[in-house]
Structures are given as C-alpha cells and as structure tokens.
C-alpha cells in the first residue's frame, strides 16, 4: 500500500506539472499575459515528461493509470485556480476516473514491465 501511495503522489505531481505547462501558454494566448510565461511552461512540460519516466510500470500502463489522476487534479485546478465549483457530475466522473486508475495500478503484477 505504501508503494501505491508513493506512485499516486508521483501521479499528482506529474499532473500538476502537465497542467501548469499547458495553463501558462493558455494564459499567454487567450488572456494576453506576457510571452515570457512560455519559458516556465516549457520547463514544466519537460518536468512532466521526466516525471513519467519515474513510474515503475510499463509506459502504456503508466499513461493509462495516470489519466485517472489527471482528471481529478484537473477538477481540483478548475475549483482552486479557475474558481469554478465542480458539479456533482464532475465529482462522479472524477470518482469513476480514479476507480479506473486503481483497477489499472493495483492489478496483480502491475509493476512488471
């Protein structure tokens, strides 16, 4: 269970790196923010790619399981950064996504490459 907590935490950090890497260019392109924000965006996306390599499972399984965590982190971003309260449908969808992640990540032998 400790390994699952470690991998889940790594997924959360990975998701934040990806969202920041995409959010900053969105600010530049849609909100007229300064172009220098593209530099930390690129660094964040590079960090995201590197973080994906730290996961113990095969790449495809890692990406599939990561998707569930990404959905939930994106909903948290919606709430905390965008200031939009998630609907009950958002929360149900996030729960389904996390359940899918758990099925993939917790299967017997999931750490095998």
C-alpha positions, 0 to 999 in steps of 0.5 A, spaced: 500 500 500 505 504 501 508 503 494 501 505 491 501 511 495 508 513 493 506 512 485 499 516 486 503 522 489 508 521 483 501 521 479 499 528 482 505 531 481 506 529 474 499 532 473 500 538 476 506 539 472 502 537 465 497 542 467 501 548 469 505 547 462 499 547 458 495 553 463 501 558 462 501 558 454 493 558 455 494 564 459 499 567 454 494 566 448 487 567 450 488 572 456 494 576 453 499 575 459 506 576 457 510 571 452 515 570 457 510 565 461 512 560 455 519 559 458 516 556 465 511 552 461 516 549 457 520 547 463 514 544 466 512 540 460 519 537 460 518 536 468 512 532 466 515 528 461 521 526 466 516 525 471 513 519 467 519 516 466 519 515 474 513 510 474 515 503 475 510 500 470 510 499 463 509 506 459 502 504 456 500 502 463 503 508 466 499 513 461 493 509 462 493 509 470 495 516 470 489 519 466 485 517 472 489 522 476 489 527 471 482 528 471 481 529 478 487 534 479 484 537 473 477 538 477 481 540 483 485 546 478 478 548 475 475 549 483 482 552 486 485 556 480 479 557 475 474 558 481 469 554 478 465 549 483 465 542 480 458 539 479 456 533 482 457 530 475 464 532 475 465 529 482 462 522 479 466 522 473 472 524 477 470 518 482 469 513 476 476 516 473 480 514 479 476 507 480 479 506 473 486 508 475 486 503 481 483 497 477 489 499 472 495 500 478 493 495 483 492 489 478 496 483 480 503 484 477 502 491 475 509 493 476 512 488 471 514 491 465 
